[in-house]
């Protein structure tokens, strides 16, 4: 296995339920790390109207997103610090757009799972996490995302209560053990006010860890990628179709091979539906090829017509579930 280079560019996503503050966290992270361009600052100031700044406008680019106040598609943002470069994918929290979350997570080195502390019930013996928090965490396990950072957000609304932070951490640790997530870290944050994002907050003296950005700067990102056929992993980014009325109707599945290799004649399994089919053609940017490996952008064609869409994943036939 190659030695890790912790300063290579890091791709990470935000995940969690609706209104957990994912877009706000990214906007505030960009703002506090001085990673915004002048026109972005101008648009932020115009949207402010002398009230509390809405940092989510920096990532919610679709008109429908701004109107509904939710993230629908994956929004990618790029920024860098003195230590490393980052590619952020702000993914939807709404259950209806889970496929888009899968697309964003499929190439991520790490995930920041936000939990809105103000939405949870602390009256019982244990805190019950929201269903979408559990669903997204299970998806991250399935995709093999190596690093999980749980950002317990809106901790200011709980008066920076350490006991409630620890109760949430305990609940997620239990979930992580059930799912088999190994590298999990916890940070108490207020995305709106910037607590523990770029700088350590004086309002959480009980928190002994690093702020979120420092953790991200020091995460390893380039674990060696296998090119073995049995490790094949291909998230579908786009389904390419031609005129359905033609006898030679074309149906191709485009994306990047994230691990393993694939060859014409190989049988693959499509998740999450579990269907199986045989690769009949591999099209690379340079034309038709017999085989392709991790890191290559390709279009794959199958022997069978199967209901496949963006967010589905091709894996080796006998890959573990």
C-alpha positions, -999 to +999 in steps of 0.1 A: +000+000+000+013+034-009+022+059+018-006+084+026-001+120+016-023+140+039-018+172+020-032+160-013-065+177-024-094+165-002-129+158-016-156+159+012-193+161+014-219+174+038-246+150+047-276+148+071-313+158+073-331+187+060-324+220+079-294+205+096-274+235+083-253+219+056-253+248+032-249+273+060-219+254+073-202+255+039-209+291+033-196+301+067-165+279+062-158+297+030-164+331+045-143+326+076-114+310+057-114+340+034-120+318+004-147+339-013-142+360-044-152+397-044-183+391-064-194+363-040-189+387-011-209+413-029-238+389-035-237+379+001-239+415+013-268+422-011-286+392+003-279+403+038-301+434+039-285+444+072-299+413+089-282+380+099-262+368+069-277+338+051-246+319+042-266+292+024-270+315-007-234+307-015-243+270-023-280+269-031-276+280-067-309+268-082-338+291-081-360+263-068-336+258-039-337+294-029-375+294-031-380+262-011-351+267+013-337+233+006-308+218-014-320+198-044-289+191-065-253+186-055-234+219-054-196+217-057-174+244-043-136+247-045-113+265-020-079+262-005-059+271+026-022+274+030-021+237+038-043+220+011-070+223-016-106+212-010-135+201-032-168+203-013-200+187-023-231+202-006-256+173-009-294+173-004-308+163+030-344+157+018-353+120+014-366+127-021-332+136-034-312+108-017-299+097-052-282+131-055-266+126-021-252+092-033-237+109-064-219+135-043-207+109-018-194+084-043-161+102-048-156+117-014-126+110+009-146+122+039-180+133+050-192+159+074-224+146+089-244+174+104-268+168+132-292+196+142-290+194+180-321+216+184-343+190+167-335+161+191-354+149+221-333+147+253-361+137+276-355+099+274-326+077+284-311+078+249-312+104+221-329+091+190-312+103+158-333+114+128-340+088+101-321+107+074-291+109+096-291+071+099-299+067+062-270+089+050-246+072+074-255+038+061-249+051+025-215+064+035-206+030+049-218+012+018-197+036-004-167+031+018-162+067+028-132+064+051-135+094+074-167+107+091-168+139+110-200+145+130-207+182+133-232+187+161-247+219+148-268+246+164-251+239+197-257+275+206-294+269+207-287+244+235-266+269+255-234+251+245-245+222+269-217+197+270-240+170+284-263+172+254-233+172+230-220+140+247-255+124+245-256+130+208-221+117+204-230+086+223-261+080+201-240+083+169-212+062+183-238+034+188-250+038+152-214+038+139-207+005+157-239-010+142-229+001+107-192-006+111-179+029+107-145+031+122-130+066+119-156+089+134-149+123+151-172+148+168-172+186+168-197+209+185-204+237+160-226+267+153-226+270+115-244+303+116-220+320+141-188+301+131-181+283+164-154+256+160-154+259+122-122+277+113-113+288+149-118+272+183-147+287+201-143+303+235-180+293+241-170+256+242-141+255+267-150+219+274-142+208+238-105+197+236-105+189+199-095+209+168-119+230+148-135+215+117-112+230+091-081+219+110-094+183+111-101+184+074-067+198+066-050+169+083-071+140+070-053+115+047-070+115+012-052+092-012-055+057+002-041+034-025-068+025-050-072-011-060-073-020-097-085-056-091-116-067-109-133-078-077-130-043-063-148-027-092-168+004-081-185+027-107-211+053-096-234+063-125-231+100-132-252+102-163-275+079-184-269+085-221-298+077-245-304+081-282-337+081-300-358+053-285-376+047-318-345+036-335-338-001-338-302+004-326-313+023-295-282+033-275-282+032-237-249+040-220-239+047-184-213+074-179-190+081-149-156+075-134-143+041-122-135+048-086-119+014-078-110-018-095-112-026-132-138-038-157-136-057-190-160-066-218-177-098-208-176-091-170-208-095-150-217-066-127-242-060-100-262-028-099-270-013-065-292-006-048-316-028-069-293-058-070-298-066-107-270-083-127-259-079-163-229-083-186-207-055-199-209-056-237-191-024-245-167+001-229-163+035-245-134+057-234-126+093-245-103+077-270-128+052-284-139+017-277-117-003-254-117-039-240-108-029-204-107+001-181-094+007-146-097+030-116-095+067-124-108+064-160-139+082-173-159+057-194-193+049-208-205+014-201-231-005-220-250-036-207-265-066-223-298-060-206-321-030-205-324-023-168-339+006-149-308+025-139-304+062-131-279+087-118-268+077-082-269+039-088-236+021-086-220-008-106-200-032-085-183-066-092-208-094-093-197-110-061-188-078-042-198-077-005-231-060+002 
